Amino acid sequence: MELRKRKVFKYDKNSEEMKNHIMTRENFVWTTQQMKSIVLKDLDSNHLKNIVAKIKRGDHASKEIYLDTLQFEISYRAVEQELITKNH
């Protein structure tokens, strides 16, 4: 049995979308239910995935406008991790 090929990312570190997102992730602040403010780049990956899942379920309907940004952050981190893996 052969290993499945890795997913090729739609974006790379030099794409315009990634460059724009780098600025967004520095300024985007998420407020938790406990009213704690966390900058997007500092959100734990599991917390980020849970937020996305909660919005998709409809539990955070008022925050649906942030879904694209949050999902893009997940992609950004995957691309970043891929670069780290390649360089080691």
N, C-alpha and C positions, 0 to 999 in steps of 0.2 A: 504494500500500500504506500502510495506516494503522499508526501506532505502537501497540503493545500498551499497554493501560492499566496503570498502576502498581498493584501489589498493595496492597490496603487492609489495614493492620495490625489485628490482633485487639485489641491493647492500645494505649493512649496513655499519655503521660507522667503523667497524673493517675489512672490506674486503680489499684485496690488492689494488683493483682499487681505492677505496676511499682514502687509505693512499697515493697512488701515486698522486692522484688528489690534495690532500692537498698541496703538494709541488708545483705542477703546478700552482695552483690558486694564490700562493704567488708571483710567478715570471712572469706570463703571463701578458703582457701589451697590452691593446687595444688602438689604436689611433683613435679618432673620426674624422669626416670630418672637424672639426674645428681645427684639429691637437693637440687636448688635449689628453694626455696619462693618462689612468686609469688602475690600476691593476685589474685583473679579479675579485678578491674577493670584490672589492669596487664598481663594476658596479651595478647600480640600476637593480632590477629584471625585471622591464618593459623594460629598455634599452636592457638588455640581450636578452629577448624574441623577441624584435624588430630586433635586429641584426641577430638572428637565422632565423627569418621569411624573412628578406631581402636577406640573403645568399641563402635560399631555393628557393626564387623567381628568383634568378639569378642576382639580382642587385649588388651583391658583389662577383662576380665570382672569382676574384683574392684572396679572403679570404676564399674560400671553404675549404681549408686545415685546418682551425680552427674550422669547424663545430662540429666535435666530441667533442672537448674540451669544446666548449660553451654549447653544449647540456648536457654534463656530469655535468657541473656546475649547470644547472637547476635541474638535478637529485640530486646532492649533497645538494642543498638548500632544496629540498623537504624532503630528509632524515633527515637533520638537524632540520627542522621544526617539523617533526614527533616526533623526540626525545624530543624536547622542550615541545610539546603538551602532550606526555606521562608522562613527569616528573612533570607536573603541575596539 
